[in-house]
């Protein structure tokens, strides 16, 4: 492609006597990725046109021509029949140039508007939709996990600290921990939506306009309203065109969500290994080996774990991008879109694949119970029993440690120790102390809110089923 003449490049004014060099066009264009803002650009332009008509800049006939022209361009883009031109740099100039070519009045559309506030508007509109969609994906994953927990609410597994067996918990209780995490993620996206939902149009390049624009009219038409249906518009034109905090917030919430998905992936990878064998992931969500025919790999979980690094990296890129920028708009900000788009696409893909995989997991109940039945997992229960007998916890902790030591030296499980073995350690360790190693009774005794007890887990499953029902 040869370098265009000045008249071909709408974004260059009469100030320039020559068109940009070909390598400049290639280096600076953004339409290859910001084209996806086309729908929001057209909707925003239609609202801006209606406002211009309301203040006398456009006639009724001109407004109708512009609206029809933008509508036709939108249809062509939707059908894949629109030609994007890199020499026009971005989505905004591509649409405006095509409109002006078809409708002479289109030349008035950019009145009191800069690409600076235009792109800020488009990005905010796009992000509002994306946040709603991400929250829906989070909801779906939460529901899949609650349903898996409900199907296996009788299943016990070891809970772990330092990846060492610690205390018994219900499998459902473990899953509900992630449901709680994801709910906080939804809250963060919900909070972000509030700060995204601010209309910047009317800020111009950085100093607004001398024309009497009706900014509230545009904000209301485009849905930038608060809970009281009052229009929400930016209060400082310089901040409005340079602000990318809302993008950083979105990517920050996405990064933390990705971290949660990575942690969940790690648990699923461990549980599906031969060493644990707590779950089986459906063939539909696993892959084989190119060499070893017996392999069944949890690649979807591994990919999700890996993609979390990509989402985290996008956040770091954005923070680095804006940390040294002066007021107001700087072309550096063009680099925000690919990071944002990639974060949104990657996160939503991970959420979808995880929800699908969770729905295709079979729990190996007997293997889980066998692991959870290790009596050492109830050592803390023995310490609690001693506390109930009036022993100070620190002393009880020491005594139970001694009991564990005797168990190991005798190569005899804790629940198989004799009363005489216990009395050698301390006379307060009576035969009744061994009753704590009944795992069913142990789980029934855990009754506090938030505990992995029988009644509490069922209560939490019921809560989340009600919370997540459509």
N, C-alpha and C positions, 0 to 999 in steps of 0.2 A: 504494500500500500504506500503510495507516494504521499508526501506531506501535503495537507490540504491548504488551499488558499485561505487568506484571512476571512473571507466571506463564508467559508465552509465551517468555520469554528465559531459557533454562536457565542461561546463563553469569552472570546477575545474581542475587546472593544476597538474603536478606531484609534486607540493609543498605539496599536501595534501595526508596523508596516509589513511584517513578515509573519507567516504562519509558523507554528512550532515545528521543530525538527522531528523526524519520524521516531527517533529513539526517545524523544521527550514524550510524544504521544503514548508510546508503549509503556514508558515508565510511570506516567502519571494517570493513565486511565483507570477508572474504577467501575465502569459499566459491566465488566466481566463478572463482578460479584454483587454490585449494588442494584443490578437489574431486578432483584427479588423484591425491591421496595416499590415496584411499579404501581401496584394497586393502591398503596397508601399515598403515593405521589399524586395519582390521578384524583383520588377522593379529596386530598388536601387542596389540590388546585381547583376543584369544583367549588369547595367551600370558600376559598379565597376569591374566586370569580363572583360568587353571589354577594360576598361582602363588598367587592369593588362596585358592583351594580348598585348596592344600597347606598353608597356614598357618592354616586354620580360619575364614577370613572368609566363605567361601562353602561351602554344602553341595554334595554331589554332584548333587542335583537342580537346585539353582540354577545350578551350572556348566553342566549340560546345557542348561538353558533359555537361558542366555546365549549359548552356542556355537551353538545352533540358530537363535536370533534373529539373531545376527550373520551367520550363513551365509545366511539368507533375505534379509537386507538386501543382502548382497553380490551375491546373484543378481539382485535387482531393479536394483541399480546397473548391473551388467553388461549387463542387458537394456534399460537406458534407461528403466526404469519407476519410478525413485526421484525424489521431489520434493525438490529442494534449496531450503532456505528461508534467505533472506538475514538474516532476523531472528535466526537462530541463529548468525550470524557466520561460522562456519568448518566445515570438514569434520568435525572432532572432535565438536562439539556437535550437528551434524545427525544423525550416526550414533547418538550416545549418546541423544539425545532420542527418536529413533524407536525405539530398542531399549527404553528405559524405558517408552514408551507401550505397547509390545507385551508386554514381560516385566517384571513388578514387580521382580524381582531385579536388573534392569539398573541400578537406582539404587545398587547396591553396587559397580558396576564401577569407579567413579572413586575408590574407596578407595585412599589412599596414592599417588595419581597426580594430577599437575597437567597442564594443557595445555602448560606449559613443557617438561616432560620428554617429554610425549607427542609434541609436534611435532618435538622433536629426534630422537626415535626414528624417526618416520615419514620425516623427511627423510633420515636416514642409511640407512634401508632402501631408500628410493627411489634414492638416489645410488649405492648399491652396484650395483644393477641397471643404472643408467645408465652407470656406468663400464665395466662389462663390455660393454655394447652399443657404446659409443664405441670401445673397443679393438677390437671386431670390425669396425667400420666402417673404422678405420685399417688393419687387416689387409687388408681387401678392397681398399682403395685402393693399398696397397703392392704387393699381388699384381698388380693391373691395370698398375701402372707397370713392374714387373719383366717382365711378359709383353709389354708394348709394346716395352721395351728388347730383349728376347730376339728378337722378330720383326724387329728392325732393328739387330741387333748389328754389322752391317758398315757402318752409316751413320756418316759423319763430319760434324761440324758445327764451326763456329768456337766456341771458348770465348771469353767476353767478360769484360773488366774495364772499369769506367766506361762500359759499353755500347759499347765499342770492341772490334773484333776483336783477340784476344790470341794464343791458341795453339789448335791443333786438338785436339778431343776426340771421343770417340765419343758419339753421341746417347744410347746406353744409359748411358754414364758420367754424363751430365748428369741423366738420370732417377734414377739410383741415388743421386745426392746428395740428392734429395728423399726417397727411401726411407729413407736414414739419418736425415734430420730427423724423419720420421714415426715411426721406431723410438724416437727419444728421447722423442717425445710419448707413445708407449705406455708408456715407462718412467715418465714423470711421472704418468700416470694410475694406473699400478700402485702407485706410491708413495703417491698420494693415497688409494687404496683402503685401505691399511693404517691410515691415521688416521681414515678414515670408519668403519671396522669396529670401533667401540667402542659398547657399549650404555649409553645414559644413563638408561634407565628405572629409577626408584627414587630419583631425585634430587629428585622433588617439584617444588615451586615454586622452591626454592633451598636447602632445608635438610633434604632427605630425609624420613624418617618415623620415628615412634616405634614403629611396628609392625615385627615381625621379618620383613621381606621377604626372599625368596630371589632376589636379583638374578642370581645365577649361573644359576639354573634358567631364567629368562627369556632370558638371553643365549644359553645353549646352544640353547634351542628356536628362537630367531630367527636362529641361525647366526652370532652374534657370537663367533667363536672364532679362535684363531691357528693357525699351521701345526701345532702340537702338539695341536690340538683342545681347547685350554684356553679357558674363557670369558674374554672381554675386556670389562671393565666400567669405566666412568669412575671416577676416584679422588677427584674433588672435585665435590660437588653444585653449587656455585656456578658453577664453570667449565662443568659439563656442560650447564646450561640456557642459558648465555650464549655458549658457544663457537660461532663460525661460521667458524673458521679453515678447516675442511674444505671449506666452500662456496667460500671465497676461493681455496683451493688448486685446487679443480676448475675454477673460472672462470679462474684464472691459467693452468693447463695448457691450457684450451680456447682462451684468447686467443692463446697462443703457437702452438698448432696452427692457429688461424685465420690468423695471420700467415704461417705456412708455406704454407697454401693460397692466400693472397693472392699470395705471391711466385711460386708455381707458376702461378697464373692469369695473372700478368703475362707470364711466359715464353710461355705458350700463346697469349696475345693477340698478342704480338710475332711469334711464329713463324707465326701464321696470317695475318698481314698481307701485302699484296702486296709490300711492301718486302723481307720475308724469304722468304715462301712456302716455308717448311720443312715445314709440315704442312697437312692439310685436316681440318677437324672435320666430322663427319657432319651432314647436314641435321637429324637428330633433335635435335641439341644446339646448333643455331644458330637465329637469327631473321632476318627481313628488315626492310626499311625501309618505312614507310608512304608514303614519297614516291619513293625511288630504287629502281627494280626490280632493279638489278644487285647490291644489297647483300646480304651474308651476314655477319651480325655474331656474334661470339663472346660472346653475352650471358650464357651460363651462367658463363663464366669471369669476366666483368665483375661479375655479381651476387655471385659468391663473393668476389671482391676487395672489393666494397662491404660485404658482410655482415661482413667481418672487423672493420670499424669498430664495428659494433653489438656484437660479442662483447667487444671491447676496452672499449667504453663500459660494458658491464655490470660488468666487473671494477672499473672506476673507481668506479662507483656503489656497489658493495658496500664497497669500502675507505673511501669517504667516509661511508657509512652507519654503520659501526661504530667509526670512529676516535675519537669523543668519548663513547661510551656508558659509563656507570658500571656496575659490577656491580649486578645480575645480568641478569635478563631485563627488557627494555624493549620497548614495543610497536613501536618503530622496526623491530625485527627482522622484523616481518611483511613488510617491504618486500624481504626477501631472496629470497622465493620467485619472484616474477615475473622477477627478474634471472637467477636460477638456471635456471628453466624455459626462459626465452627463449634463454639461452646453450646449453643442452643441445639444444634443438630446432633452433636455427640451425646449430650445429656439425654435428650429425648430418645435416641436410639438405644442407649443403655437402659433407660427405664422400661422401654417396651420389651426388650429382650429378657430382662430380669423378671418382669411380670409373667411373660410366657413360660420361662423356665421354671419359676416357682410353681406354676400351675401344673407342671409335668414332673413333679418330684414324688417318688414313693419312699416312705420312711420305713426303715428296717427296724421294726419295733423290738424284736427280740434282741438284736445286737445292741440297741440303745439301752434296753433294760439291763442287759448283762453288764455293760460298762457302768451304768448308774448304780448298780447293786454292790459295787465295791464298798465294803464297810468303812474304809478309811475316809470316805466322803462324809461320814456322819461323826467324825472325831469332834467337830465343833459342837454337835448336839450333846456329846458326852460332857464337854466342858460346861454347857448350859445346864445340864442335869446337876452337875456339882454345884453350880451357882444356886440352883433351887434348894440345895441341901445346906446352903449358908456359907459356902466356900467363896472367898474372894476370887474374881475372875482371873487375875494374874496367877494366883496359886493354882486354880483349876487348869489354866492353860499349861502350866508346868507339869502338872500331874498327868494330863492327857498325853503330853509329849512323851512322858516316861512310859505310858501304856503303849503308845505306838512303837517305842523302842523295844519293849519286851515282845510285842507282836512280831517285829522283824527278826529279833534274835531267835525266837522260837519257830520262826517260819510258819506262823499260825495266824490266820485272819483275825481282825479285832473281834468280830462277833463270835469267834470260836474259842476265845480265851476262857479259862476257867475262873470261877470266883476266887480260887486260891491264888491264881496269878495276879489278880487285881489287888487282893489284900496285901500281898508282898510289897506293893507300891504304896498303898495307903488304906487304912481300915475303913475309910469313908466310901471307898469304891466297893460297894456291896454287889451281890448278885443282880439286884434290880437295875444296876447301871447298864447291864447288857441289853436291857429291853429297848434302849434308845436305837439299837441297830435294826429295828423293824422299819424299813423304808416307807411303807405305806403309812404307818402311824407318824413317822417323822414328817411326811408331807402334809398330813392333816393338821399337825401342830403349827404349821406356818400359816397364820391367819391374819397377819397385819396387812394393811393396804400396801400394795407394791411388792408383796412377797410372792414366791413361787408356790404357794400352798394350793391345795386342791380347789377350795371354794373361791379363792382370790383369782386364780387363773381363769376359772369358768366365768367369774364376774367380769374380768377384763375382756374376755372374748365377746361376751354379750354386749359390753359397752361399745367395743369397736365395731361390731356388726351393726349396731344401731347408728353409730356415728358415721359410718361409711355407706349406709344404704342410700340408694338413689331416691 
